[in-house]
Amino acid sequence: MMITLEGRARQFGDDINTDYIISSTRKRDTIDANVLKQWLLEHVDPTFAASVKPGDIIVAGKNFGCGSAMEVAATVIMAAGIKAVVAQSFSRTFFRNAINNGLMPVQCDTSGFEEGDRISVKLDGSTITVVNFTKERSLTAEPIPEVMLRILQAGGLVPHMQLHRAIAGSGSTITS
């Protein structure tokens, strides 16, 4: 599998929790990511949602996506046109929610990145390379397990399961 994403770095720090990504108060009326994207990261940067351009890449510090395990935190990022988050580390639940929804979580040292840097994320087989063109720096990211790469390639867990006929209608049953 080969994927190349290029865009502008949108810089955030450590411990960006899921309620910072999309506030609980905003989810009272809807969990439609296409509606919620107008409030993406509003408590961290009130101007962020209005300034996002498709192709932007979130770059963050440690523990991105900590807090509650709500899936909409990943889907609202994607609804805003962001296809990857590059961070020093992710909460386990956010990492898996990202994979399951087709958002690429890339783990590497982000200490040299700044807001607006031109960057790329290249997935070639199991190797992930992050290039900061602005700083002329190239990094190798932590690999993503093969099964998760297949889920990403399909566009998320549901499309992956549909592709492999592993959900209702396939004749398979789950027993306990």
N, C-alpha and C positions, 0 to 999 in steps of 0.2 A: 504494500500500500504506500502511495506517495501523496502527500498533501503539502502544499505550500501556502501559507497565509502571510500577507504583508500588510502592515498598517502602522498607525500612530500609537505609541505607548500612552496609556492613560494610567497614571501613577497613583497608587494607594499604599498605605503603610501596613503595619501588622494588625492582626486580630480584627479583620473586617468580617463581622458576623452577618448571619443571614438576615437579621432585622435591619442592619445597615444597608444591605443590598436592596431589600424591599421591606419597608416598615409594616409591622403587624396592623397598624391602623389603616393602611391602604388596602389590606386584604379583607376587610370587613364586608365590602360590597361585591367584590369579584376576585377571582384568582386568574382571570384572563391575562396572560403575560403581555398581550398586545395593548391592553389598556394600562396595565401596571408599569410598563416601560417608561412612561412619562415621569415616574417618581424614582427611577433607578438611582440608588446611592444618594438620595436627597439629603440624608442626615450627615453625610460625610462631605458632600459638595453639592449645594443646592442648584448649581448651574450645570452639573454633569449631564443629566438626561437630555437637556436641550442642546448640548454641545457634542453629543455622540454622533459619530459618522459610521456608517456601515464599514466594517473592516478594521475599526479600532480594536486594539488588544489591551485588555486590562493587565497591568503589571503591578504585583503587590508583594508584600513582605511575607512574614510567617503567619501560619494558621488562617489562611483565607477560607471563608465559609464556615467558621466556627459557629456555635450556637445551635439553634433548632435544626432539625433535619428536613426542613420544608423544600420540596422539589422545585417550587416556583422560583426560588432564588436562582437556580440555574436557568430555568426557562425564560425568565425576564431578561437576563443578560443576553441570551440568544435573540430574543424578540427585538432587542435594541440594535441588532446587526453585529454583535461581537461574537466571534466564533472560537476564541481561545482566551484563557486566563493563564498568565505566566506568574508563578509565585514561588517563594522560597519553600513553602509547605502549605498543605491544604488540610482541613479537617477531613477525616475519613468519610463521613457521610456526604459532604459536599463533593468530594472527589468522585464518589460513586454516582451521585445524582447527576453530576456533569456528564460523565461517561454515558449513563443511561439515557440522557436527553440529547446527546450528540455535541455537547460543548467540550472542547479539548482542554483538559487541565494539564499544564506543563510545569514541572517542578525543576527549578534551577536557581542558581545564585542571581538575585535581582538587584544586588546592592549598587551596581553601577548604572542603573537605568534612571531616566528622568522623564517627566511629563513632556510629551511631544516628540520624543526620540522616534526615528524611523526604524522599525524592527521587522524581522520575519521569523516565522516558526516553520520549520521544515521537518516533516515526518517522512522518513525514507526507510521503509521496512520497520525495524524496531528502534532505529536511531532517530532521536529528536535533536535538532540543532536550532538554537536561538541565536540570531545575529542582530546586533545593535549596530546598524549602519552609521548612525550618528556618532557613536563612540568608537567605531571600528573594532568591535569586540565580538567574538564568536564563542558560544558556550554549548556544551553537550548537556542535555537535560536528562533527568532520570527516565529510564525506559518505562513504558506502559505495558503491562502484561498482554500477551498475544490475544487472549479471549476478549479483553477490553478494547484492543485495537480493532477487532472484527466488529464489535458493537458500534464503535465510532464510525467505522467505514460504512456501516449500514444506515447511519443517521440516528442511532439510538437503540435502546433495548427493544422497544415494540417493533420497529421496522426489522431489526435483526431476527426477532422471533417469528415475524410473519414470513420473512425470507426463508427461514429454515423450517417453516410449518410446525412450529413448536407451541402454538397456542390453540385455543378452541377451534374445532373444525378439523383438526388433523387426525382425529381418531385416538389420540393419546388421552389418557386420564391420569389424574394425580390421586393417589390414595395415601392415607396416613397409616 
